[in-house]
Amino acid sequence: MITRTTLPYVTTPNLGPSVGRHDGLGDLVFLGLVLPKLKTEGLTIGIGPTITFPTATSDFTGAGKWQAGPSFLAINTQIPKFQYGIHEVGGSIPPGSTKTANNYIRLLCSTKPPGRVVVIMSA
């Protein structure tokens, strides 16, 4: 099992005289992946949930609502430049909450050398 928990510190740019600049904690995101044993060499996959907890200290630093969705991981050690990719999909809980619905898709890839993470898509 692989888990990743992030609690970002967010700083926004100056959004104008009526809004200003904001900084503070963002929403806490938990990713839990189960890695089944496969009979493939050099390929590892994972599947599990992504859960977002509304911990932001400002409306400008987080969504302010619970979110959840599936996540997928692929690690292929046979491709020299590719290290791993994570795909996350999420949506607001409950769907009919009074706040605006917030759905997202995020795809992250890491290439070798380790430590270079590229956000390919985040919406």
DSSP file (Angstrom, degrees, kcal/mol; ACC not computed):
  #  RESIDUE AA STRUCTURE BP1 BP2  ACC     N-H-->O    O-->H-N    N-H-->O    O-->H-N    TCO  KAPPA ALPHA  PHI   PSI    X-CA   Y-CA   Z-CA
    1    1 A M              0   0    0      0, 0.0     2,-0.4     0, 0.0    33,-0.2   0.000 360.0 360.0 360.0 139.6    0.0    0.0    0.0
    2    2 A I  E     -A   33   0A   0     31,-2.5    31,-3.3     2,-0.0     2,-0.4  -0.980 360.0-175.1-119.9 133.1    1.2    3.5   -0.8
    3    3 A T  E     -A   32   0A   0     -2,-0.4     2,-0.4    29,-0.2    29,-0.2  -0.960   6.6-175.2-125.6 148.9   -0.3    6.6    0.9
    4    4 A R  E     -A   31   0A   0     27,-2.4    27,-2.5    -2,-0.4     2,-0.4  -0.963   1.8-175.4-142.2 123.9    0.4   10.3    0.2
    5    5 A T  E     -A   30   0A   0     -2,-0.4     2,-0.4    25,-0.2    25,-0.2  -0.981   6.0-173.6-120.7 129.9   -1.1   13.1    2.3
    6    6 A T  E     -A   29   0A   0     23,-2.4    23,-2.5    -2,-0.4    -2,-0.0  -0.974  16.5-179.5-126.1 139.0   -0.5   16.7    1.4
    7    7 A L        -     0   0    0     -2,-0.4    21,-0.2    21,-0.2    20,-0.1  -0.832  26.2-156.6-131.3  92.8   -1.5   19.9    3.3
    8    8 A P        -     0   0    0      0, 0.0    18,-3.1     0, 0.0     2,-0.6  -0.332  15.5-139.0 -76.3 151.0   -0.3   22.8    1.1
    9    9 A Y  E     -I   25   0B   0     16,-0.2     2,-0.4    -2,-0.1    16,-0.2  -0.960  31.0-158.0-101.7 120.1    0.5   26.3    2.2
   10   10 A V  E     -I   24   0B   0     14,-3.2    14,-2.0    -2,-0.6     2,-0.4  -0.832  17.3-172.8-110.6 135.3   -1.0   28.5   -0.5
   11   11 A T  E     -I   23   0B   0     -2,-0.4    12,-0.2    12,-0.2    -2,-0.0  -0.993  12.1-158.4-123.3 123.5   -0.1   32.1   -1.4
   12   12 A T        -     0   0    0     10,-3.4    10,-0.2    -2,-0.4     3,-0.1  -0.679  21.3-113.0 -96.2 153.9   -2.3   33.9   -3.9
   13   13 A P        -     0   0    0      0, 0.0     2,-0.6     0, 0.0     9,-0.3  -0.267  53.6 -72.1 -71.3 171.4   -1.2   36.9   -6.0
   14   14 A N        -     0   0    0      7,-0.1     7,-0.2     1,-0.1     0, 0.0  -0.566  47.8-165.6 -66.8 116.1   -2.7   40.3   -5.3
   15   15 A L        -     0   0    0      5,-2.5     3,-0.2    -2,-0.6    -1,-0.1   0.116  51.3 -75.5 -95.8  21.2   -6.2   39.9   -6.8
   16   16 A G    >>  -     0   0    0      1,-0.1     4,-2.9     3,-0.1     3,-0.7  -0.327  59.0 -63.3 108.8 169.4   -7.1   43.5   -6.9
   17   17 A P  T 34 S+     0   0    0      0, 0.0    -1,-0.1     0, 0.0    -2,-0.0   0.802 129.4  50.1 -64.1 -30.5   -8.1   46.2   -4.4
   18   18 A S  T 34 S+     0   0    0     -3,-0.2    -2,-0.1     1,-0.1     0, 0.0   0.731 126.8  22.8 -81.6 -19.6  -11.4   44.5   -3.4
   19   19 A V  T <4 S-     0   0    0     -3,-0.7    -3,-0.1    -4,-0.1     2,-0.1   0.790  86.0-178.1-111.7 -47.3   -9.8   41.1   -2.8
   20   20 A G     <  -     0   0    0     -4,-2.9    -5,-2.5     2,-0.0     2,-0.4  -0.389  42.5 -39.0  79.9-158.0   -6.1   41.6   -2.1
   21   21 A R        -     0   0    0     -7,-0.2     2,-0.4    -2,-0.1    -7,-0.1  -0.849  55.2-166.5-109.9 142.9   -3.6   38.9   -1.4
   22   22 A H        +     0   0    0     -2,-0.4   -10,-3.4    -9,-0.3     2,-0.3  -0.978  10.0 174.3-130.8 142.6   -4.2   35.8    0.7
   23   23 A D  E     +I   11   0B   0     -2,-0.4     2,-0.3   -12,-0.2   -12,-0.2  -0.990  26.0 100.1-141.3 153.6   -2.1   33.1    2.2
   24   24 A G  E     -I   10   0B   0    -14,-2.0   -14,-3.2    -2,-0.3     2,-0.1  -0.967  68.2 -33.6 162.6-173.3   -2.8   30.2    4.4
   25   25 A L  E     -I    9   0B   0     -2,-0.3    32,-2.0   -16,-0.2    33,-0.5  -0.452  51.4-149.8 -73.8 144.0   -3.4   26.4    4.5
   26   26 A G        -     0   0    0    -18,-3.1     2,-0.2    30,-0.2    36,-0.2  -0.205  40.8 -60.1 -93.8-167.9   -5.1   24.7    1.6
   27   27 A D        -     0   0    0     34,-0.4     2,-0.4    28,-0.1    -1,-0.2  -0.568  52.5-117.7 -78.4 140.0   -7.3   21.6    1.7
   28   28 A L  E     - B   0  53A   0     25,-1.2    25,-3.2    -2,-0.2     2,-0.5  -0.636  29.8-160.6 -77.8 131.0   -5.7   18.4    3.0
   29   29 A V  E     -AB   6  52A   0    -23,-2.5   -23,-2.4    -2,-0.4     2,-0.5  -0.968   5.2-165.4-120.1 125.8   -5.6   15.7    0.3
   30   30 A F  E     -AB   5  51A   0     21,-3.0    21,-2.7    -2,-0.5     2,-0.5  -0.934   3.2-172.5-110.6 131.0   -5.2   11.9    1.1
   31   31 A L  E     -AB   4  50A   0    -27,-2.5   -27,-2.4    -2,-0.5     2,-0.5  -0.991   3.1-177.1-122.0 123.1   -4.3    9.4   -1.6
   32   32 A G  E     -A    3   0A   0     17,-2.3     2,-0.4    -2,-0.5   -29,-0.2  -0.983   4.2-174.5-123.6 123.4   -4.4    5.7   -0.7
   33   33 A L  E     -A    2   0A   0    -31,-3.3   -31,-2.5    -2,-0.5     2,-0.4  -0.962  14.9-153.4-123.5 132.3   -3.3    3.1   -3.3
   34   34 A V  B     -C   47   0A   0     13,-2.5    13,-1.7    -2,-0.4    -2,-0.0  -0.872  12.8-151.7 -97.8 133.6   -3.4   -0.7   -3.1
   35   35 A L        -     0   0    0     -2,-0.4    11,-0.2    11,-0.2     2,-0.1  -0.863  10.0-154.8-110.0  98.5   -0.8   -2.4   -5.3
   36   36 A P        -     0   0    0      0, 0.0     2,-0.5     0, 0.0     9,-0.4  -0.390  26.9-105.5 -70.3 150.4   -2.0   -5.9   -6.4
   37   37 A K        -     0   0    0      7,-0.1     2,-0.3    -2,-0.1     7,-0.1  -0.647  42.8-171.5 -77.1 123.7    0.7   -8.4   -7.3
   38   38 A L        -     0   0    0     -2,-0.5     5,-0.1     5,-0.2    -3,-0.0  -0.820  31.5-130.0-113.9 155.3    0.9   -8.9  -11.1
   39   39 A K  S    S+     0   0    0     -2,-0.3     2,-0.4     2,-0.1    -2,-0.1  -0.153  75.2 109.3 -95.4  39.7    2.8  -11.4  -13.1
   40   40 A T        -     0   0    0      3,-0.3     2,-0.5     0, 0.0     3,-0.4  -0.919  68.3-126.3-114.6 142.9    4.3   -8.7  -15.3
   41   41 A E  S    S+     0   0    0     -2,-0.4    37,-0.1     1,-0.2     3,-0.1  -0.753  87.3   1.8 -92.2 128.0    7.9   -7.7  -15.1
   42   42 A G  S    S+     0   0    0     -2,-0.5    35,-2.4     1,-0.2    36,-0.6   0.459 105.8 103.4  83.1   1.2    8.7   -4.0  -14.6
   43   43 A L  E     + D   0  76A   0     -3,-0.4     2,-0.4    33,-0.2    -3,-0.3  -0.972  40.4 175.3-123.1 127.5    5.1   -2.9  -14.3
   44   44 A T  E     - D   0  75A   0     31,-2.7    31,-3.0    -2,-0.5     2,-0.3  -0.995   7.3-172.0-126.2 133.8    3.3   -2.0  -11.1
   45   45 A I  E     - D   0  74A   0     -2,-0.4     2,-0.3    -9,-0.4    29,-0.2  -0.892   0.6-169.2-122.2 157.0   -0.2   -0.6  -10.9
   46   46 A G  E     - D   0  73A   0     27,-2.0    27,-2.3    -2,-0.3     2,-0.3  -0.985   4.7-172.0-142.5 153.3   -2.2    0.8   -8.0
   47   47 A I  E     +CD  34  72A   0    -13,-1.7   -13,-2.5    -2,-0.3    25,-0.2  -0.995  26.9 114.0-144.6 143.8   -5.8    1.8   -7.4
   48   48 A G  E     - D   0  71A   0     23,-1.8    23,-2.7    -2,-0.3     2,-0.2  -0.981  54.5 -57.3 175.5-173.4   -7.5    3.5   -4.5
   49   49 A P  E     - D   0  70A   0      0, 0.0   -17,-2.3     0, 0.0     2,-0.4  -0.539  24.5-153.5 -92.2 154.9   -9.3    6.6   -3.3
   50   50 A T  E     -BD  31  69A   0     19,-2.8    19,-1.7    39,-0.2     2,-0.4  -1.000  19.6-173.7-117.2 127.1   -8.4   10.3   -3.2
   51   51 A I  E     -BD  30  68A   0    -21,-2.7   -21,-3.0    -2,-0.4     2,-0.5  -0.986  10.3-158.0-125.8 129.3  -10.2   12.2   -0.4
   52   52 A T  E     -BD  29  67A   0     15,-3.0    15,-1.7    -2,-0.4   -23,-0.2  -0.927   6.7-156.9-108.5 126.6  -10.0   16.0    0.1
   53   53 A F  E     -B   28   0A   0    -25,-3.2     2,-2.0    -2,-0.5   -25,-1.2  -0.868  24.5-120.1-102.3 133.0  -10.8   17.4    3.5
   54   54 A P        +     0   0    0      0, 0.0    12,-0.1     0, 0.0   -27,-0.1  -0.476  62.5 135.5 -76.5  81.2  -12.0   21.0    3.7
   55   55 A T        +     0   0    0     -2,-2.0   -28,-0.1    10,-0.1   -30,-0.1   0.332  23.6 133.1-108.4   5.1   -9.1   22.4    5.9
   56   56 A A        -     0   0    0     -3,-0.1   -30,-0.2     1,-0.1     6,-0.1  -0.257  51.6-145.5 -61.8 142.9   -8.4   25.6    4.0
   57   57 A T  S    S+     0   0    0    -32,-2.0     2,-0.3     4,-0.1    -1,-0.1   0.471  82.3  27.5 -87.5  -2.5   -8.1   28.7    6.2
   58   58 A S  S >  S-     0   0    0    -33,-0.5     3,-1.1     1,-0.1     4,-0.5  -0.986  77.1-119.0-152.8 153.9   -9.6   30.9    3.5
   59   59 A D  T 3  S+     0   0    0     -2,-0.3     3,-0.2     1,-0.2    -1,-0.1   0.718 116.3  57.4 -64.3 -19.9  -12.1   30.6    0.6
   60   60 A F  T 3  S+     0   0    0      1,-0.2    -1,-0.2   -37,-0.1   -38,-0.1   0.592 105.3  48.2 -87.4 -11.7   -9.2   31.7   -1.6
   61   61 A T  S <  S+     0   0    0     -3,-1.1   -34,-0.4   -36,-0.1     2,-0.3   0.396 119.6  10.7-110.8   2.1   -6.8   28.9   -0.6
   62   62 A G  S    S-     0   0    0     -4,-0.5    -1,-0.1    -3,-0.2   -36,-0.0  -0.982  73.7-103.1-166.7 172.4   -9.1   25.9   -0.9
   63   63 A A        -     0   0    0     -2,-0.3     3,-0.1     2,-0.2    -1,-0.1   0.749  44.8-139.5 -77.9 -24.8  -12.4   24.6   -2.2
   64   64 A G        +     0   0    0      1,-0.2     2,-0.3   -11,-0.1    35,-0.1   0.757  67.2  86.5  73.5  24.4  -14.0   24.5    1.2
   65   65 A K  S    S-     0   0    0    -12,-0.1    -1,-0.2    32,-0.0    -2,-0.2  -0.989  83.1 -95.2-151.5 157.2  -15.8   21.2    0.7
   66   66 A W  E     - E   0  93A   0     27,-0.6    27,-2.4    -2,-0.3     2,-0.3  -0.496  43.8-178.2 -69.1 141.4  -15.4   17.5    1.0
   67   67 A Q  E     +DE  52  92A   0    -15,-1.7   -15,-3.0    25,-0.3     2,-0.3  -0.988   6.4 172.9-141.4 150.0  -14.3   15.8   -2.3
   68   68 A A  E     +DE  51  91A   0     23,-2.0    23,-1.7    -2,-0.3   -17,-0.2  -0.992   9.1 138.2-154.4 156.1  -13.6   12.2   -3.2
   69   69 A G  E     -D   50   0A   0    -19,-1.7   -19,-2.8    -2,-0.3    21,-0.2  -0.968  48.2 -68.4 179.4 175.5  -12.9   10.1   -6.3
   70   70 A P  E     -D   49   0A   0      0, 0.0    19,-2.1     0, 0.0     2,-0.3  -0.447  38.0-160.8 -82.3 155.4  -10.8    7.2   -7.7
   71   71 A S  E     -DF  48  88A   0    -23,-2.7   -23,-1.8    17,-0.2     2,-0.3  -0.970   1.9-163.0-133.2 150.9   -7.0    7.3   -8.3
   72   72 A F  E     -DF  47  87A   0     15,-2.4    15,-2.7    -2,-0.3     2,-0.4  -0.983   2.0-164.5-134.6 144.7   -4.8    5.2  -10.4
   73   73 A L  E     -DF  46  86A   0    -27,-2.3   -27,-2.0    -2,-0.3     2,-0.4  -0.979   3.6-172.9-130.0 140.8   -1.0    4.7  -10.4
   74   74 A A  E     -DF  45  85A   0     11,-2.1    11,-1.8    -2,-0.4     2,-0.5  -0.988   1.9-177.8-134.3 127.2    1.3    3.2  -13.0
   75   75 A I  E     -DF  44  84A   0    -31,-3.0   -31,-2.7    -2,-0.4     2,-0.5  -0.991   2.4-179.4-122.3 122.3    5.0    2.5  -12.5
   76   76 A N  E >   -D   43   0A   0      7,-0.6     3,-0.8    -2,-0.5   -33,-0.2  -0.935   9.7-178.2-124.6 107.5    7.0    1.1  -15.4
   77   77 A T  T 3  S+     0   0    0    -35,-2.4   -34,-0.1    -2,-0.5    -1,-0.1   0.498  76.3  70.8 -83.0  -3.3   10.7    0.5  -14.7
   78   78 A Q  T 3  S+     0   0    0    -36,-0.6    -1,-0.2   -37,-0.1   -35,-0.1   0.593  80.5  78.3 -90.7 -10.7   11.4   -0.7  -18.2
   79   79 A I  S X  S-     0   0    0     -3,-0.8     3,-0.8     3,-0.2    -3,-0.1  -0.889  76.3-148.1 -96.7 116.1   11.0    2.8  -19.8
   80   80 A P  T 3  S+     0   0    0      0, 0.0    -1,-0.1     0, 0.0    32,-0.1   0.818  90.6  35.3 -58.6 -37.2   14.3    4.6  -19.1
   81   81 A K  T 3  S+     0   0    0     30,-0.1    31,-1.5     2,-0.0     2,-0.5   0.580 103.1  81.1 -95.6  -8.9   12.9    8.2  -18.8
   82   82 A F  E <   + G   0 111A   0     -3,-0.8    -3,-0.2    29,-0.2    29,-0.2  -0.838  42.8 168.0-103.8 131.3    9.5    7.5  -17.2
   83   83 A Q  E     -     0   0A   0     27,-2.6    -7,-0.6    -2,-0.5     2,-0.3   0.841  59.1 -34.1-104.4 -59.1    9.2    6.9  -13.5
   84   84 A Y  E     -FG  75 110A   0     26,-1.3    26,-2.5    -9,-0.2    -1,-0.4  -0.986  42.4-149.2-158.6 165.3    5.5    7.0  -12.6
   85   85 A G  E     -FG  74 109A   0    -11,-1.8   -11,-2.1    -2,-0.3     2,-0.4  -0.997   7.7-163.7-140.2 139.7    2.1    8.5  -13.3
   86   86 A I  E     -FG  73 108A   0     22,-2.6    22,-2.7    -2,-0.3     2,-0.5  -0.988   2.2-166.2-124.1 132.0   -0.8    9.2  -11.1
   87   87 A H  E     -FG  72 107A   0    -15,-2.7   -15,-2.4    -2,-0.4     2,-0.4  -0.981   9.9-177.0-119.2 123.4   -4.3   10.0  -12.3
   88   88 A E  E     -FG  71 106A   0     18,-2.9    18,-2.8    -2,-0.5     2,-0.4  -0.956   7.7-176.3-122.6 139.7   -6.9   11.4   -9.9
   89   89 A V  E     + G   0 105A   0    -19,-2.1     2,-0.3    -2,-0.4   -39,-0.2  -0.999  15.8 165.7-131.1 135.3  -10.6   12.2  -10.4
   90   90 A G  E     - G   0 104A   0     14,-2.4    14,-2.3    -2,-0.4     2,-0.3  -0.966  16.2-172.6-148.7 164.6  -12.8   13.8   -7.8
   91   91 A G  E     -E   68   0A   0    -23,-1.7   -23,-2.0    -2,-0.3    12,-0.2  -0.969  37.8 -77.9-152.6 165.2  -16.0   15.5   -7.1
   92   92 A S  E     -E   67   0A   0     -2,-0.3   -25,-0.3   -25,-0.2     9,-0.1  -0.264  46.3-114.7 -67.9 149.1  -17.9   17.4   -4.4
   93   93 A I  E    S+E   66   0A   0    -27,-2.4   -27,-0.6     1,-0.3    -1,-0.0  -1.000 100.7  23.8-126.0 130.4  -19.6   15.5   -1.5
   94   94 A P  S >  S-     0   0    0      0, 0.0     3,-1.8     0, 0.0    -1,-0.3   0.737  83.6-146.0 -74.3 156.2  -22.5   15.7   -1.3
   95   95 A P  T 3  S+     0   0    0      0, 0.0    -3,-0.1     0, 0.0    -2,-0.1   0.811  97.2  51.1 -57.9 -30.7  -23.2   16.5   -4.9
   96   96 A G  T 3  S+     0   0    0      4,-0.0    -3,-0.0     5,-0.0     4,-0.0   0.036  80.8 141.5 -96.3  28.0  -26.2   18.7   -4.0
   97   97 A S    <   -     0   0    0     -3,-1.8     4,-0.1     1,-0.1    -5,-0.0  -0.189  65.1-111.8 -67.3 164.0  -24.3   20.8   -1.4
   98   98 A T  S    S+     0   0    0      2,-0.1     2,-0.1     3,-0.0    -1,-0.1   0.710  96.4  80.5 -71.8 -19.9  -25.0   24.6   -1.2
   99   99 A K  S    S-     0   0    0      1,-0.1     3,-0.1   -35,-0.1   -35,-0.0  -0.492 101.2 -84.0 -82.8 159.2  -21.6   25.4   -2.5
  100  100 A T        -     0   0    0     -2,-0.1    -1,-0.1     1,-0.1    -2,-0.1  -0.347  54.7 -99.1 -61.0 138.4  -20.8   25.3   -6.2
  101  101 A A        -     0   0    0     -4,-0.1     2,-0.5    -3,-0.1    -1,-0.1  -0.301  36.5-159.1 -60.0 141.9  -19.9   21.8   -7.4
  102  102 A N        +     0   0    0     -3,-0.1     2,-0.3     2,-0.0   -10,-0.1  -0.922  16.2 170.4-130.4 105.4  -16.2   21.2   -7.7
  103  103 A N        -     0   0    0     -2,-0.5     2,-0.3   -12,-0.2   -12,-0.2  -0.878   9.0-178.9-112.9 147.7  -15.0   18.4  -10.0
  104  104 A Y  E     -G   90   0A   0    -14,-2.3   -14,-2.4    -2,-0.3     2,-0.4  -0.985  23.0-162.0-146.2 156.1  -11.4   17.8  -11.0
  105  105 A I  E     -G   89   0A   0     -2,-0.3    18,-2.2   -16,-0.2     2,-0.4  -0.993  18.2-176.8-132.9 131.1   -9.1   15.6  -13.0
  106  106 A R  E     -GH  88 122A   0    -18,-2.8   -18,-2.9    -2,-0.4     2,-0.5  -0.997   8.1-173.0-133.7 132.0   -5.4   15.7  -12.2
  107  107 A L  E     -GH  87 121A   0     14,-2.7    13,-1.7    -2,-0.4    14,-1.4  -0.985   8.1-177.5-126.5 120.5   -2.6   13.8  -14.0
  108  108 A L  E     -GH  86 119A   0    -22,-2.7   -22,-2.6    -2,-0.5     2,-0.4  -0.936   2.0-175.1-118.5 140.2    0.9   13.9  -12.6
  109  109 A C  E     -GH  85 118A   0      9,-2.4     9,-3.4    -2,-0.4     2,-0.4  -0.981   9.0-157.5-131.4 146.7    4.0   12.3  -14.2
  110  110 A S  E     -GH  84 117A   0    -26,-2.5   -27,-2.6    -2,-0.4   -26,-1.3  -0.986  10.6-164.7-123.5 135.5    7.6   12.0  -12.8
  111  111 A T  E   > -GH  82 116A   0      5,-1.7     5,-0.7    -2,-0.4   -29,-0.2  -0.737  32.3 -65.5-113.0 163.8   10.5   11.5  -15.1
  112  112 A K  T   5S+     0   0    0    -31,-1.5   -29,-0.0    -2,-0.3     3,-0.0  -0.725 107.4  63.1 -85.5 140.8   14.1   10.4  -14.3
  113  113 A P  T > 5S-     0   0    0      0, 0.0     3,-1.0     0, 0.0    -2,-0.2   0.462 103.5-113.9 -68.8 151.4   16.2   11.8  -12.7
  114  114 A P  T 3 5S+     0   0    0      0, 0.0    -2,-0.1     0, 0.0     3,-0.1  -0.112  94.4  48.7 -56.9 153.6   13.9   11.5   -9.7
  115  115 A G  T 3 5S+     0   0    0      1,-0.2     2,-0.9    -4,-0.0    -3,-0.1   0.255  76.4 110.7 100.9 -12.8   12.4   14.6   -8.1
  116  116 A R  E < < -H  111   0A   0     -3,-1.0    -5,-1.7    -5,-0.7     2,-0.5  -0.823  44.4-179.6 -97.4 101.1   11.1   16.2  -11.4
  117  117 A V  E     -H  110   0A   0     -2,-0.9     2,-0.5    -7,-0.2    -7,-0.2  -0.879   8.5-162.7-103.3 129.4    7.3   16.0  -11.2
  118  118 A V  E     -H  109   0A   0     -9,-3.4    -9,-2.4    -2,-0.5     2,-0.9  -0.949  13.3-144.4-114.5 123.7    5.4   17.4  -14.1
  119  119 A V  E     +H  108   0A   0     -2,-0.5   -11,-0.2   -11,-0.2     3,-0.2  -0.791  20.7 179.8 -85.5 109.4    1.7   18.3  -13.8
  120  120 A I  E     +     0   0A   0    -13,-1.7     2,-0.3    -2,-0.9    -1,-0.2   0.894  66.1   1.6 -78.7 -41.5    0.4   17.4  -17.2
  121  121 A M  E     +H  107   0A   0    -14,-1.4   -14,-2.7     0, 0.0     2,-0.3  -0.984  57.7 168.1-150.4 135.3   -3.2   18.3  -16.6
  122  122 A S  E      H  106   0A   0     -2,-0.3   -16,-0.2   -16,-0.2    -3,-0.0  -0.886 360.0 360.0-147.8 115.8   -5.1   19.8  -13.7
  123  123 A A              0   0    0    -18,-2.2   -20,-0.2    -2,-0.3   -17,-0.1   0.333 360.0 360.0-136.2 360.0   -8.7   21.0  -14.1
